[in-house]
Amino acid sequence: MTGPSSPSSRRRTTAGSGVSGGRRRRRRTRQRKRQSRRVALLAIFVGIPVAAVAATAIAGAVVYNASCDLSKLTPVAVGQNSFVYAADGSVLGAIPAERNRTPVSASRINPWMAKATVAIEDRRYWQHGGIDPIGIARAVVADVRAGKIVEGGSTITQELVRNLYLSRERTLKRKLIEACLAIKLANHWSKQRILTAYMNEVYYGNHAYGIEAAAETYFSIPAKDLDLEQSALLAGLPQAPSIYDPFHQPDDAIARRNEVLHAMLVAGDITSQQYETAVHDRNLHLHAGKRYTHIREPYFFGYVEDQLQQEYGANTVRSGGLKVYTTINPALQRAARAAITHVLNLPTDPASAIVSIDPRTGAIRAMVAVTPGKKGNQFNFVTSARRQPGSTFKTVALTTAVSLGMNPFTTSYLSAPLHYQPDPLCNPSVPGCAWDVQTYEHTYAGVESVLSATLQSDNTVYARLSLDVGPQNIVDMAYRLGVRSSPLEAVPSIALGSIGVTPIEMASVYSTLAAGGIYSKPMAITKVVLPNGKVDTDVGWGQPQRERVIPDWVADTVTKVLEQNMLYGTGTGAHLSGHTDAGKTGTTDNYADAWFSGYTPRLEATVWIGFPSGEIPMLDVHGIAVSGPTFPATIWHLYMETAVGNKPDVPFPSPLTEPVWTTWRGQYEYSGSWGTPTDTTTTATTGTAPTTTAAAPSAPTKTQAPPATTVAPPPPPETTSAEPTPTPPAQTETVPTP
């Protein structure tokens, strides 16, 4: 981003990612060849044995015991709604048993829907007998090829059994019984009946259970009137309804729809002409129905519902009579909403979201999104919207450098325009050849400490730091700290926040730092009571999932830098007087996204502001351009003032381990200015970093640094800010205590 805090999503990201394009392409070619050989061998030595083992397991399951009984498939009685409760016991809402589900016969479902479902979910559905050993082997090969789980081996019959079968214990016995039931169901029901039942049971997102509800929810038509494109879109939703939400993730929804269309082309269900015509239609032709249920906290409620779906299946969630207790704090919900609406109070204002996490457990205490001028919006910006985080991501780069031994209080970097061009023969005007970075105000501090550069949010210093520590190391650190679902590309511009992430991921990153380097998986559900009155203890609801991901001295050092930012840097507008806090602002180059992430020892909160429909510059909102130090900082301050303002101050605990500093010699510490191309052409790098210190031939040698806790830096100058100088918003009053 060339502006406030991070590279441009289009121009800069392309430059950062293409800067070593030739080498990467050759490397990928070699890797693909090696991978192809591995996959071929895998198909022989792993795939076939897996299929054999699967077949043996199935045969054993059939005679396992009396538990393999089709009577287990009896659906839960209609009318047993599932209820979701807040942390104080108040009801957030109900998942209605039948309100948004209307079972229909096969004759009332357009044939395109059945073809699309089979093509994407179970391509050998009409050939296998309930389970598919070949599909299992194929899934193993695909997963190994991708290096992660990308394809499952379950059939439509197994998925139907899973939705109807009430026991969710995670044991081999249950899996064997599931396979056995799938075989028996395949023997007792026709293929058409199973497929129809599946389409009537599966969850299509937005509270739509079954194909009739889905057709009405997304297109306001009955299932019998679905056309090819509409059927392909709906068939792709069950895998991840939130990610592929057509209403608010149209690009992802179109990509998924096209995957389904391609699967149908391969299966011979459609012609090449039909395929080409469909994929070139970028209009989803949505016509939203009115089937949303009335719930108090729709965004958090939907997040909880998705988790329940993954664990229990559609039928149990919809009609299982569950009582679900959550972590949400209604008072903090009210405080978050009040903070947003107090600042963004006009119908033309951009949307905003807040997610707040207890760093000690990972419990989500508040999850609120507000779109001024619109009601009934069900899209959860917090968990589903991937937007560029801007300078809030510099904290990840800083943590990476500190973990490698760099003391930000004593290590200096050059603040000056950076021209990074590792290939001296390429044409700088060609996208991907070079990367040029500057600060927003085009003012520079020369040589300054990393602390000062952080407080000023200096892009040029962090661009150099990114090259020195290595983009891949920053990606790895982001994953450890809490970015667990968004795909991250290891490009130099990642340190400046060029790759999209979700607000809940950024909240998780900062919560890990607040907890002294201990990551806690975000937790929404504390307890589930089953219809028989027993608490489900098998899943582990309410048990924090915690792990140390960085040493406590690393987290402590970064926190001390962010504490200084609240006192002297871009975060002054967020600081809570009389309280210990830490945080960082973020703004994208075109003002399309603005952030603030901050924390106290007891609570973290992340604020995002932007327009839901896309990257629309926020250049005139209440008379100012929206940047991290403005509205996001103000909203964070108002929310946290209510959440912790009246409580006694709690300092961050001292680390139990001593810092391990190195003599830092960054290769790009003092190089790469515009007008001195020899600095860049003679110091080319592959973008990786050593595990201890980086080498910079022209950099002066640093002496052993004292612990960061002994340094008391003076307030930095205000002339090198990479983010626009904040203009205080008009609304600054305290939000009333709920």
Secondary structure in CASP SS format (residue, H / E / C, confidence):
PFRMAT SS
TARGET T0000
AUTHOR 0000-0000-0000
METHOD secondary structure of the structure
MODEL  1
M C 1.00
T C 1.00
G C 1.00
P C 1.00
S C 1.00
S C 1.00
P C 1.00
S C 1.00
S C 1.00
R C 1.00
R H 1.00
R H 1.00
T H 1.00
T H 1.00
A H 1.00
G H 1.00
S H 1.00
G H 1.00
V C 1.00
S C 1.00
G H 1.00
G H 1.00
R H 1.00
R H 1.00
R H 1.00
R H 1.00
R H 1.00
R H 1.00
T H 1.00
R H 1.00
Q H 1.00
R H 1.00
K H 1.00
R H 1.00
Q H 1.00
S H 1.00
R H 1.00
R H 1.00
V H 1.00
A H 1.00
L H 1.00
L H 1.00
A H 1.00
I H 1.00
F H 1.00
V H 1.00
G H 1.00
I H 1.00
P H 1.00
V H 1.00
A H 1.00
A H 1.00
V H 1.00
A H 1.00
A H 1.00
T H 1.00
A H 1.00
I H 1.00
A H 1.00
G H 1.00
A H 1.00
V H 1.00
V C 1.00
Y C 1.00
N C 1.00
A C 1.00
S C 1.00
C C 1.00
D C 1.00
L H 1.00
S H 1.00
K H 1.00
L H 1.00
T C 1.00
P C 1.00
V C 1.00
A C 1.00
V C 1.00
G C 1.00
Q C 1.00
N C 1.00
S E 1.00
F E 1.00
V E 1.00
Y E 1.00
A C 1.00
A C 1.00
D C 1.00
G C 1.00
S C 1.00
V E 1.00
L E 1.00
G E 1.00
A E 1.00
I E 1.00
P C 1.00
A C 1.00
E C 1.00
R C 1.00
N C 1.00
R C 1.00
T C 1.00
P C 1.00
V C 1.00
S C 1.00
A H 1.00
S H 1.00
R H 1.00
I C 1.00
N C 1.00
P H 1.00
W H 1.00
M H 1.00
A H 1.00
K H 1.00
A H 1.00
T H 1.00
V H 1.00
A H 1.00
I H 1.00
E H 1.00
D C 1.00
R C 1.00
R C 1.00
Y C 1.00
W C 1.00
Q C 1.00
H C 1.00
G C 1.00
G C 1.00
I C 1.00
D C 1.00
P H 1.00
I H 1.00
G H 1.00
I H 1.00
A H 1.00
R H 1.00
A H 1.00
V H 1.00
V H 1.00
A H 1.00
D H 1.00
V H 1.00
R H 1.00
A H 1.00
G C 1.00
K C 1.00
I C 1.00
V C 1.00
E C 1.00
G C 1.00
G C 1.00
S C 1.00
T C 1.00
I H 1.00
T H 1.00
Q H 1.00
E H 1.00
L H 1.00
V H 1.00
R H 1.00
N H 1.00
L H 1.00
Y C 1.00
L C 1.00
S C 1.00
R C 1.00
E C 1.00
R C 1.00
T C 1.00
L H 1.00
K H 1.00
R H 1.00
K H 1.00
L H 1.00
I H 1.00
E H 1.00
A H 1.00
C H 1.00
L H 1.00
A H 1.00
I H 1.00
K H 1.00
L H 1.00
A H 1.00
N H 1.00
H H 1.00
W C 1.00
S C 1.00
K H 1.00
Q H 1.00
R H 1.00
I H 1.00
L H 1.00
T H 1.00
A H 1.00
Y H 1.00
M H 1.00
N H 1.00
E H 1.00
V C 1.00
Y E 1.00
Y C 1.00
G C 1.00
N C 1.00
H C 1.00
A C 1.00
Y E 1.00
G C 1.00
I H 1.00
E H 1.00
A H 1.00
A H 1.00
A H 1.00
E H 1.00
T H 1.00
Y H 1.00
F H 1.00
S C 1.00
I C 1.00
P C 1.00
A H 1.00
K H 1.00
D H 1.00
L C 1.00
D C 1.00
L H 1.00
E H 1.00
Q H 1.00
S H 1.00
A H 1.00
L H 1.00
L H 1.00
A H 1.00
G C 1.00
L C 1.00
P C 1.00
Q C 1.00
A C 1.00
P C 1.00
S C 1.00
I C 1.00
Y C 1.00
D C 1.00
P C 1.00
F C 1.00
H C 1.00
Q C 1.00
P H 1.00
D H 1.00
D H 1.00
A H 1.00
I H 1.00
A H 1.00
R H 1.00
R H 1.00
N H 1.00
E H 1.00
V H 1.00
L H 1.00
H H 1.00
A H 1.00
M H 1.00
L H 1.00
V H 1.00
A H 1.00
G C 1.00
D C 1.00
I C 1.00
T C 1.00
S H 1.00
Q H 1.00
Q H 1.00
Y H 1.00
E H 1.00
T H 1.00
A H 1.00
V H 1.00
H C 1.00
D C 1.00
R C 1.00
N C 1.00
L C 1.00
H C 1.00
L C 1.00
H C 1.00
A C 1.00
G C 1.00
K C 1.00
R C 1.00
Y C 1.00
T C 1.00
H C 1.00
I C 1.00
R C 1.00
E C 1.00
P H 1.00
Y H 1.00
F H 1.00
F H 1.00
G H 1.00
Y H 1.00
V H 1.00
E H 1.00
D H 1.00
Q H 1.00
L H 1.00
Q H 1.00
Q H 1.00
E H 1.00
Y H 1.00
G C 1.00
A H 1.00
N H 1.00
T H 1.00
V H 1.00
R H 1.00
S H 1.00
G C 1.00
G C 1.00
L C 1.00
K E 1.00
V E 1.00
Y E 1.00
T E 1.00
T C 1.00
I C 1.00
N C 1.00
P H 1.00
A H 1.00
L H 1.00
Q H 1.00
R H 1.00
A H 1.00
A H 1.00
R H 1.00
A H 1.00
A H 1.00
I H 1.00
T H 1.00
H H 1.00
V H 1.00
L C 1.00
N C 1.00
L C 1.00
P C 1.00
T C 1.00
D C 1.00
P C 1.00
A E 1.00
S E 1.00
A E 1.00
I E 1.00
V E 1.00
S E 1.00
I E 1.00
D C 1.00
P C 1.00
R C 1.00
T C 1.00
G C 1.00
A E 1.00
I E 1.00
R E 1.00
A E 1.00
M E 1.00
V E 1.00
A E 1.00
V E 1.00
T C 1.00
P C 1.00
G C 1.00
K C 1.00
K C 1.00
G C 1.00
N C 1.00
Q C 1.00
F C 1.00
N C 1.00
F H 1.00
V H 1.00
T H 1.00
S H 1.00
A C 1.00
R C 1.00
R E 1.00
Q C 1.00
P C 1.00
G H 1.00
S H 1.00
T H 1.00
F H 1.00
K H 1.00
T H 1.00
V H 1.00
A H 1.00
L H 1.00
T H 1.00
T H 1.00
A H 1.00
V H 1.00
S H 1.00
L C 1.00
G C 1.00
M C 1.00
N C 1.00
P C 1.00
F C 1.00
T C 1.00
T C 1.00
S E 1.00
Y E 1.00
L E 1.00
S E 1.00
A C 1.00
P C 1.00
L E 1.00
H E 1.00
Y E 1.00
Q C 1.00
P C 1.00
D C 1.00
P C 1.00
L C 1.00
C C 1.00
N C 1.00
P C 1.00
S C 1.00
V C 1.00
P C 1.00
G C 1.00
C C 1.00
A C 1.00
W E 1.00
D E 1.00
V E 1.00
Q C 1.00
T C 1.00
Y C 1.00
E C 1.00
H C 1.00
T C 1.00
Y C 1.00
A C 1.00
G E 1.00
V E 1.00
E E 1.00
S E 1.00
V H 1.00
L H 1.00
S H 1.00
A H 1.00
T H 1.00
L H 1.00
Q C 1.00
S C 1.00
D C 1.00
N H 1.00
T H 1.00
V H 1.00
Y H 1.00
A H 1.00
R H 1.00
L H 1.00
S H 1.00
L H 1.00
D H 1.00
V H 1.00
G C 1.00
P H 1.00
Q H 1.00
N H 1.00
I H 1.00
V H 1.00
D H 1.00
M H 1.00
A H 1.00
Y H 1.00
R H 1.00
L H 1.00
G C 1.00
V C 1.00
R C 1.00
S C 1.00
S C 1.00
P C 1.00
L C 1.00
E C 1.00
A C 1.00
V C 1.00
P H 1.00
S H 1.00
I H 1.00
A H 1.00
L H 1.00
G C 1.00
S C 1.00
I C 1.00
G C 1.00
V E 1.00
T C 1.00
P H 1.00
I H 1.00
E H 1.00
M H 1.00
A H 1.00
S H 1.00
V H 1.00
Y H 1.00
S H 1.00
T H 1.00
L H 1.00
A H 1.00
A C 1.00
G C 1.00
G C 1.00
I E 1.00
Y E 1.00
S E 1.00
K C 1.00
P C 1.00
M E 1.00
A C 1.00
I E 1.00
T E 1.00
K E 1.00
V E 1.00
V E 1.00
L C 1.00
P C 1.00
N C 1.00
G C 1.00
K C 1.00
V E 1.00
D C 1.00
T C 1.00
D C 1.00
V C 1.00
G C 1.00
W C 1.00
G C 1.00
Q C 1.00
P C 1.00
Q C 1.00
R E 1.00
E E 1.00
R E 1.00
V C 1.00
I C 1.00
P C 1.00
D H 1.00
W H 1.00
V H 1.00
A H 1.00
D H 1.00
T H 1.00
V H 1.00
T H 1.00
K H 1.00
V H 1.00
L H 1.00
E H 1.00
Q H 1.00
N H 1.00
M H 1.00
L H 1.00
Y H 1.00
G C 1.00
T C 1.00
G C 1.00
T C 1.00
G C 1.00
A C 1.00
H C 1.00
L C 1.00
S C 1.00
G C 1.00
H C 1.00
T C 1.00
D C 1.00
A E 1.00
G E 1.00
K E 1.00
T E 1.00
G E 1.00
T E 1.00
T C 1.00
D C 1.00
N C 1.00
Y C 1.00
A C 1.00
D E 1.00
A E 1.00
W E 1.00
F E 1.00
S E 1.00
G E 1.00
Y E 1.00
T C 1.00
P C 1.00
R C 1.00
L C 1.00
E E 1.00
A E 1.00
T E 1.00
V E 1.00
W E 1.00
I E 1.00
G E 1.00
F C 1.00
P C 1.00
S C 1.00
G C 1.00
E C 1.00
I C 1.00
P C 1.00
M C 1.00
L C 1.00
D C 1.00
V E 1.00
H C 1.00
G C 1.00
I E 1.00
A C 1.00
V C 1.00
S C 1.00
G C 1.00
P C 1.00
T C 1.00
F H 1.00
P H 1.00
A H 1.00
T H 1.00
I H 1.00
W H 1.00
H H 1.00
L H 1.00
Y H 1.00
M H 1.00
E H 1.00
T H 1.00
A H 1.00
V H 1.00
G C 1.00
N C 1.00
K C 1.00
P C 1.00
D C 1.00
V C 1.00
P C 1.00
F C 1.00
P C 1.00
S C 1.00
P C 1.00
L C 1.00
T C 1.00
E C 1.00
P C 1.00
V C 1.00
W C 1.00
T C 1.00
T C 1.00
W C 1.00
R C 1.00
G C 1.00
Q C 1.00
Y C 1.00
E C 1.00
Y C 1.00
S C 1.00
G C 1.00
S E 1.00
W C 1.00
G C 1.00
T C 1.00
P C 1.00
T H 1.00
D H 1.00
T H 1.00
T H 1.00
T C 1.00
T C 1.00
A C 1.00
T C 1.00
T C 1.00
G C 1.00
T C 1.00
A C 1.00
P C 1.00
T C 1.00
T C 1.00
T C 1.00
A C 1.00
A C 1.00
A C 1.00
P C 1.00
S C 1.00
A C 1.00
P C 1.00
T C 1.00
K C 1.00
T C 1.00
Q C 1.00
A C 1.00
P C 1.00
P C 1.00
A H 1.00
T H 1.00
T H 1.00
V C 1.00
A C 1.00
P C 1.00
P C 1.00
P C 1.00
P C 1.00
P C 1.00
E C 1.00
T C 1.00
T C 1.00
S C 1.00
A C 1.00
E C 1.00
P C 1.00
T C 1.00
P C 1.00
T C 1.00
P C 1.00
P C 1.00
A C 1.00
Q C 1.00
T C 1.00
E C 1.00
T C 1.00
V C 1.00
P C 1.00
T C 1.00
P C 1.00
END
